[in-house]
Amino acid sequence: MSERLQKAQAIVQHILKLLPLPRRCPPGARRTLGGPLFVGISGPQGIGKTTITKDLVSTLADAPHNLRVFSFSMDDLYLPFKQQEALSQRYPDNKLIEFRGLPGTHDIALGTNTFQALYEASRPQSSSTVVPVPVYDKALHTGRGDQLPQDQWPRAQGPFDVILFEGWSLGFKSVRDPKRLAEIYASSPQYLTQHPFSSIEMVNHALEEYEREWYTYLDAFVHLSAPNIATVFRWRAEQEEGLWSTRGTGMTKDQVRDFVARFMPAYEVYLERLKQENLFKDVDAGGGGEGLASYQGRHLRINLNEDREMISTVILDS
């Protein structure tokens, strides 16, 4: 079995184990019998989330599982270009939200509406429901990106057994204690302190909305964990080398380093908690959802080495 399929199989087994268990009833949703299993997939840039997600869709949809599976990405939920421009102009001193990428630069309402529509499309009487799913084109506006018009979005046909949702910062949770956030900042992480404290405060506050609006839909979670965060620079550079060889275009090594460095402050603040704490332990706090019967057994961490090979798996129950 190839290394890629080995990782996919580990996630497939995690999903199959959870399929018979109770689902969350998201805020504002009508409880269904069963309903789709929403699975969050997280991992840093370059780790292979998109490829793994495609493998999961194929494996789960094929025999012997024969499940109805759909996937979408946080990358398709960024703010439209004009809204992102307005955001960066409103806060010109906050370089963390100057461009798309970090928490605070997504269209939260669009994401919530998409989750809700996919959930409702799996109700027994909704077998013919078609859900428009957002698409974001990163190449528009000379690389600044924009949402495509809704008439260009793909349509997902319900009902669904499993819905996969992936993103690099998925699972990051806000530091609710202001004193603790200040302590993290004062510890002088390499990249965080290149920005004013007020900048990370804004990102931290934005994360509360992700927890309240999006995380409360998730029933299962998978974290693809890098051996160390510096590895992200090499992995992202390798992706660009692939673009140069196949398309004759891409970022230079210096451009890659500048690009990845923009995400480092969020890793420095939020990644360690994600690696050590079950996502569902307190995800319903203030969310208004009915929660899960038990959060244990739902958070899988897959530890990878610098060659993206799986070296161990851990179920986080605390």
Beta strands, then each sheet from edge to edge (+ up, - down):
strand 1: 37-42
strand 2: 69-73
strand 3: 130-132
strand 4: 136-137
strand 5: 146-147
strand 6: 155-157
strand 7: 162-167
strand 8: 220-225
strand 9: 299-304
strand 10: 310-316
sheet 1: 2+ 7+ 1+ 8+ 9+ 10-
sheet 2: 3+ 6-
sheet 3: 4+ 5-
end
